[in-house]
């Protein structure tokens, strides 16, 4: 089974459409949306509607921290992420907010665990951004979920951490479009990057395709109309930085 792994869409409809079209061309069998459907971007309604439709068709959809904030906007928080939460809340209908609120934090399928942030206290939104964080994530996944393989989002970068003959996780940075062996006997944690807001100074959207039966994962970069996505942000009256960062990849 080929699983398309898309995370951190951030209400970027143009990037989502481009990644889904690319994944369909690769022969995707199942969709997995790893959270942060909304936040920052100008099309939260359309993105949530697409997620709801995919969920009805059998997709795995998880809750991210921005989804939680859109359901219950934080009070007295001036951070960039929180600045669009109230606006997003007002754009969404009751059924859309109910959908986001009911989303699970984790999905387990055999030895594979999907989670927005770390498997170590998923509700606290820890970043898997180092070997140490990957160790904690992998150990918690094995101890509490009996999962040897973990796929996460949240960090907006594409990375593989794997445990070889030693006890600690080792870091590997994949090349876009090149298959990475993900053998079933080895413990690993993969971060699939961000569909709607890459932060590696490149504007191309990110997602990954996991061929479960073959034990391979391919990390993809997809060009999309980021100018149209920026226009939607400006028309929504959201901070200009949200629009500018799309072209800069940060």
For each residue, the residues with C-beta under 8 A, 3 or more apart:
1: 29 30 211 212 213
2: 26 27 28 29 30 209 210 211 212
3: 28 29 30 31 32 209 210 212
4: 19 20 23 26 28 30 31 32 207 208 209
5: 32 34 114 151 190 192 207 208 209 210
6: 9 16 19 20 23 31 32 33 34 192 195 207
7: 33 34 35 36 64 116 152 153 154 192 193 194 195 207
8: 34 35 36 64 153 154 156 193 194 195 196 197
9: 6 12 15 16 33 36 37 38 41 47 194 195 196
10: 36 37 38 39 40 41 66 194 195 196 197
11: 37 38 39 40 41 42 43 44 47 88 196
12: 9 15 16 40 41 43 47 195 196 197 205 229 246
13: 16 17 41 43 46 47 50 229 232
14: 17 18 224 225 226 228 229 232
15: 9 12 18 19 195 196 205 222 224 226 229
16: 6 9 12 13 19 20 47 50 195 196
17: 13 14 20 21 224
18: 14 15 21 22 205 222 223 224 225
19: 4 6 15 16 22 23 195 205 207 220 222 224
20: 4 6 16 17 23 24 31
21: 17 18 24 25
22: 18 19 25 26 207 220 222
23: 4 6 19 20 26 28 31 207 209 220
24: 20 21 27 28
25: 21 22
26: 2 4 22 23 209 218
27: 2 24
28: 2 3 4 23 24 31 209
29: 1 2 3
30: 1 2 3 4 58 59 60
31: 3 4 6 20 23 28 54 57 59 60
32: 3 4 5 6 59 60 61 62 107 114 151
33: 6 7 9 37 51 54 59 60 61 62
34: 5 6 7 8 62 64 114 115 116 151 152 153 192
35: 7 8 62 63 64 65 66 67 103 116 117 153 154
36: 7 8 9 10 39 64 65 66 67 116 153 154 194
37: 9 10 11 33 44 47 48 51 61 64 66 67 100
38: 9 10 11 41 44 47 48 66 67 70 88 92 100
39: 10 11 36 66 67 69 70 81 84 85 88
40: 10 11 12 66 80 81 84 196 197 233 238 242
41: 9 10 11 12 13 38 44 47 196 197 229 232 233 242
42: 11 229 231 232 233 234 235 236 238
43: 11 12 13 46 47 232
44: 11 37 38 41 47 48 70 88 91 92 96
45: 48 49 91 92 93 96
46: 13 43 49 50
47: 9 11 12 13 16 37 38 41 43 44 50 51
48: 37 38 44 45 51 52 92 96 99 100
49: 45 46 52 53 96
50: 13 16 46 47 53 54
51: 33 37 47 48 54 55 59 61 99
52: 48 49 55 56 95 96 99
53: 49 50 56 57
54: 31 33 50 51 57 59 61
55: 51 52 58 59 61 99
56: 52 53
57: 31 53 54
58: 30 55
59: 30 31 32 33 51 54 55
60: 30 31 32 33 107 109 114
61: 32 33 37 51 54 55 103
62: 32 33 34 35 103 104 105 106 107 114 115 116
63: 35 67 68 100 103 104 105 116
64: 7 8 34 35 36 37 67 68 116 117 153 154
65: 35 36 68 69 81 116 117 125 154
66: 10 35 36 37 38 39 40 69 70 81 85 88
67: 35 36 37 38 39 63 64 70 71 100 103
68: 63 64 65 71 72 100
69: 39 65 66 72 73 74 81 82 85 88
70: 38 39 44 66 67 73 85 88 89 92 97 100
71: 67 68 89 97 100 101
72: 68 69
73: 69 70 82 85 86 88 89
74: 69 77 82 85
75:
76:
77: 74 82
78: 82 83
79: 82 83
80: 40 83 239 241 242
81: 39 40 65 66 69 84 85
82: 69 73 74 77 78 79 85
83: 78 79 80 239
84: 39 40 81 87 88 238 239 242
85: 39 66 69 70 73 74 81 82 88 89
86: 73 89 90
87: 84 90 91 236 237 238
88: 11 38 39 44 66 69 70 73 84 85 91 92
89: 70 71 73 85 86 92 97
90: 86 87
91: 44 45 87 88
92: 38 44 45 48 70 88 89 96 97 100
93: 45 96 97
94: 97 98
95: 52 98 99
96: 44 45 48 49 52 92 93 99 100
97: 70 71 89 92 93 94 100 101
98: 94 95 101 102
99: 48 51 52 55 95 96 102 103
100: 37 38 48 63 67 68 70 71 92 96 97 103
101: 71 97 98
102: 98 99
103: 35 61 62 63 67 99 100
104: 62 63 107
105: 62 63 115 116 122 123
106: 62 113 114 115 119 122 145
107: 32 60 62 104 113 114 115
108: 112 113 114 145 147
109: 60 112 114
110:
111: 146 147 148 149 184
112: 108 109 147 149 150 151 212
113: 106 107 108 119 141 145 147 149 150 151
114: 5 32 34 60 62 106 107 108 109 150 151 152
115: 34 62 105 106 107 118 119 122 150 151 152
116: 7 34 35 36 62 63 64 65 105 122 125 152 153 154
117: 35 64 65 122 124 125 126 127 128 152 153 154
118: 115 121 122 125 126 127 128 133 136 137 140 152 154
119: 106 113 115 122 137 138 140 141 144 145 147 150 152
120: 126 133 136 137 139 140
121: 118 124 126 140
122: 105 106 115 116 117 118 119 125
123: 105
124: 117 121
125: 65 116 117 118 122 154
126: 117 118 120 121 133 136 137
127: 117 118 133 154 155
128: 117 118 133 134 137 152 154 155 161 189 191
129: 133 155 157 191
130: 133 134 171
131: 134 135 161 168 169 170 171
132: 135 136
133: 118 120 126 127 128 129 130 136 137
134: 128 130 131 137 138 161 169 171 189
135: 131 132 138 139 168 169
136: 118 120 126 132 133 139 140
137: 118 119 120 126 128 133 134 140 141 150 152 189
138: 119 134 135 141 142 150 161 163 169 187 188 189
139: 120 135 136 142 143
140: 118 119 120 121 136 137 143 144 145
141: 113 119 137 138 144 145 147 148 150 189
142: 138 139 145 146 147 148 187
143: 139 140
144: 119 140 141
145: 106 108 113 119 140 141 142
146: 111 142
147: 108 111 112 113 119 141 142 150
148: 111 141 142 184 186 187 188
149: 111 112 113 182 184 187 188 189 190
150: 112 113 114 115 119 137 138 141 147 188 189 190
151: 5 32 34 112 113 114 115 189 190 191 192 208 210
152: 7 34 114 115 116 117 118 119 128 137 155 189 190 191 192
153: 7 8 34 35 36 64 116 117 156 191 192 193 194
154: 7 8 35 36 64 65 116 117 118 125 127 128 191
155: 127 128 129 152 159 191
156: 8 153 193 194 197 198 199 200 206
157: 129 191 193 199 200
158: 173 174 176 191 192 193 206 208 219
159: 155 171 172 173 174 190 191
160: 171 172 173 174 180 182 188 189 190 191 217
161: 128 131 134 138 169 170 171 172 188 189 190
162: 169 170 172 186 187 188 189
163: 138 166 167 168 169 170 186 187 188
164: 170 186
165:
166: 163 170
167: 163
168: 131 135 163
169: 131 134 135 138 161 162 163 189
170: 131 161 162 163 164 166
171: 130 131 134 159 160 161
172: 159 160 161 162 180
173: 158 159 160
174: 158 159 160 178 180 217 219
175: 178 219
176: 158 219 220 221
177: 218 219 220 221
178: 174 175 218 219
179: 211 216 217 218
180: 160 172 174 216 217 218 219
181: 215 216
182: 149 160 186 188 190 210 215 216 217
183: 186 215
184: 111 148 149 215
185:
186: 148 162 163 164 182 183
187: 138 142 148 149 162 163
188: 138 148 149 150 160 161 162 163 182
189: 128 134 137 138 141 149 150 151 152 160 161 162 169
190: 5 149 150 151 152 159 160 161 182 208 210 217
191: 128 129 151 152 153 154 155 157 158 159 160
192: 5 6 7 34 151 152 153 158 206 207 208 219
193: 7 8 153 156 157 158 198 206 207 208 219
194: 7 8 9 10 36 153 156 197 198 199 205 206
195: 6 7 8 9 10 12 15 16 19 205 206 207
196: 8 9 10 11 12 15 16 40 41 205 229
197: 8 10 12 40 41 156 194 245 246
198: 156 193 194 202 203 204 205 206 249
199: 156 157 194 249 250
200: 156 157 249
201: 248 249 250
202: 198 221 249
203: 198 223 226 246 247 248 249
204: 198 221 222 223 224 249
205: 12 15 18 19 194 195 196 198 221 222 223 224
206: 156 158 192 193 194 195 198 219 220 221 222
207: 4 5 6 7 19 22 23 192 193 195 219 220 222
208: 4 5 151 158 190 192 193 217 218 219 220
209: 2 3 4 5 23 26 28 217 218 220
210: 2 3 5 151 182 190 216 217
211: 1 2 179 214 215 216 217 218
212: 1 2 3 112 215
213: 1
214: 211
215: 181 182 183 184 211 212
216: 179 180 181 182 210 211
217: 160 174 179 180 182 190 208 209 210 211
218: 26 177 178 179 180 208 209 211
219: 158 174 175 176 177 178 180 192 193 206 207 208
220: 19 22 23 176 177 206 207 208 209
221: 176 177 202 204 205 206
222: 15 18 19 22 204 205 206 207
223: 18 203 204 205
224: 14 15 17 18 19 204 205 229
225: 14 18 228 229
226: 14 15 203 229 230 246 247
227: 230 231 247
228: 14 225 231 232
229: 12 13 14 15 41 42 196 224 225 226 232 233 243 246
230: 226 227 233 234 243 244 246 247
231: 42 227 228 234 235 243
232: 13 14 41 42 43 228 229 235 236
233: 40 41 42 229 230 236 238 242 243 246
234: 42 230 231 237 238 240 243
235: 42 231 232
236: 42 87 232 233
237: 87 234
238: 40 42 84 87 233 234 242 243
239: 80 83 84 242
240: 234 243 244
241: 80 244 245
242: 40 41 80 84 233 238 239 245 246
243: 229 230 231 233 234 238 240 246
244: 230 240 241 247 248
245: 197 241 242 248 249 250
246: 12 197 203 226 229 230 233 242 243 249
247: 203 226 227 230 244
248: 201 203 244 245
249: 198 199 200 201 202 203 204 245 246
250: 199 201 245
